[in-house]
Amino acid sequence: MDTKEQYARYVLPVVAQGVEPVVVASARGRTVTDVDGRDYLDCFSGISVVNAGHNHPRVLAAAREQMEQLVHCCSYVYHVPVVGQLAEKLADVTPGDLKKSFFGNSGAEAIEGSMRLAKQATGRREVVALSYGFHGRTIGTLSITGNSARKRNNGPYMSGVAFGPAPYCYRCPLGLKYPSCEVACAHALKDVVAQQTSGDVAAFVIEPVLGEGGILTPPAEYLSIAARIFHDAGALLIVDEVQTGFGRTGKMFACEYSEGVQPDILSMAKGIASGFPLGAFTAREPVSDAMKPGDHLSTFGGNPISCAAALANIAVIQEEKLVENAALRGEQLMARLRLLQEKHPIIGDVRGRGLMIGLELVRDRKGKEPAAAETKALRAKLREQGVLVGVGGLLGNVLRIQPPLSITPAECDRVADVLELALSKMPTA
Ligand SMILES: Cc1ncc(COP(=O)(O)O)c(C=O)c1O
């Protein structure tokens, strides 16, 4: 029985029916190789995870070396050197006064822990999040996820959650236009606190770029306005950098685009260890010290191999100047994509930061009818031409381009060329 058949028979349909028809044998750098020996240029990075590239030799060497020493002893029962080293490194690379870290295994676990810490630090219980936001698949993280498709057949959810309007300029929920709107969606958060909560708000949880929601990129001043509103209300700012972190957007963390913003808690996962499972949150003092021994734990959290991989991954990102490359290659790719937008009316919007790029496809420019089937068809055409990309957005009509941050100028050109060819063959393009 081959892998596709095994998936069909023995893997839950939730996975098997949505999976791409590629059987991956190996991957290196930006190249994914299937079992038939065909190479693909990976522009999705395992959902924005392998920022340093697949199987980076330094990351593998660090993980291998750690594996020979210690696989698991529980980093919350005993001191483990590599865990201490990674915590010190995160205090260094995260912005502002963020200092003390907790380690788990996934993005959802990082967000759950962040919310719990915020509740303990403030003594409050409510949380505000955003429509179109996504924070994971546990009950707590789905409760603050503003996407009903992700929430279906699983409620009721946690009470005490209010949602602000999405900073979705292309389809502004307030019917306004940037910059004449003066970022009204950010100012609206004041009303959300005043009208939709009991005033007992522990935290505002926000992705600086809303990834699963369709690479929604709020204006840079959005986060500063929001931070001020919540800090004035006595609440904490939890920045969900699970998808945007570790160079993806052309800064080490995307919240650095918003000057003067001091997150109280920064949550991360995905790109932290370039493929090894690890989640974390880092908090500033004294917020971090609200959790007392026994309040929180994760058996596999701070796994030594993942932590060793994370340390090597951060060193690679810094020494190979991948953050800078993400900014430059992002500009290059965006410029080409904007030219394509001029030629192809199906491209309604091109947006993103660094190498977190979204192309929103529509059936008509004026009515903006989402072109979801066409988006999937375009992904398939790109795959046939040897380029892997993602599809996302609440309406399923956003092509996601999120390659490893080491992508070269020539590879960016190839992505744009292949896209141009595929678009020219689309019936409605
Ligand atoms: C912004 C954001 N937060 C949280 C998560 C959840 O991460 P995980 O799937 O590792 O639980 C994701 C996953 O896509 C995400 O994009």
Ligand as a Chemical Component Dictionary entry (heavy atoms), coordinates in Angstrom:
data_LIG
# 
_chem_comp.id                   LIG 
_chem_comp.type                 NON-POLYMER 
_chem_comp.pdbx_formal_charge   0 
_chem_comp.three_letter_code    LIG 
# 
loop_
_chem_comp_atom.comp_id 
_chem_comp_atom.atom_id 
_chem_comp_atom.alt_atom_id 
_chem_comp_atom.type_symbol 
_chem_comp_atom.charge 
_chem_comp_atom.model_Cartn_x 
_chem_comp_atom.model_Cartn_y 
_chem_comp_atom.model_Cartn_z 
_chem_comp_atom.pdbx_ordinal 
LIG C1 C1 C 0 -0.853 33.192 14.664 1  
LIG C2 C2 C 0 -0.986 31.771 15.081 2  
LIG N1 N1 N 0 -1.151 31.489 16.388 3  
LIG C3 C3 C 0 -1.262 30.219 16.825 4  
LIG C4 C4 C 0 -1.221 29.171 15.947 5  
LIG C5 C5 C 0 -1.341 27.759 16.452 6  
LIG O1 O1 O 0 -0.109 27.111 16.330 7  
LIG P1 P1 P 0 -0.006 25.512 16.415 8  
LIG O2 O2 O 0 -0.639 24.961 15.179 9  
LIG O3 O3 O 0 1.466  25.235 16.514 10 
LIG O4 O4 O 0 -0.755 25.111 17.652 11 
LIG C6 C6 C 0 -1.054 29.406 14.580 12 
LIG C7 C7 C 0 -1.025 28.303 13.611 13 
LIG O5 O5 O 0 -1.186 28.453 12.434 14 
LIG C8 C8 C 0 -0.933 30.745 14.141 15 
LIG O6 O6 O 0 -0.765 31.045 12.850 16 
# 
loop_
_chem_comp_bond.comp_id 
_chem_comp_bond.atom_id_1 
_chem_comp_bond.atom_id_2 
_chem_comp_bond.value_order 
_chem_comp_bond.pdbx_ordinal 
LIG C1 C2 SING 1  
LIG C2 N1 SING 2  
LIG C2 C8 DOUB 3  
LIG N1 C3 DOUB 4  
LIG C3 C4 SING 5  
LIG C4 C5 SING 6  
LIG C4 C6 DOUB 7  
LIG C5 O1 SING 8  
LIG O1 P1 SING 9  
LIG P1 O2 DOUB 10 
LIG P1 O3 SING 11 
LIG P1 O4 SING 12 
LIG C6 C7 SING 13 
LIG C6 C8 SING 14 
LIG C7 O5 DOUB 15 
LIG C8 O6 SING 16 
# 
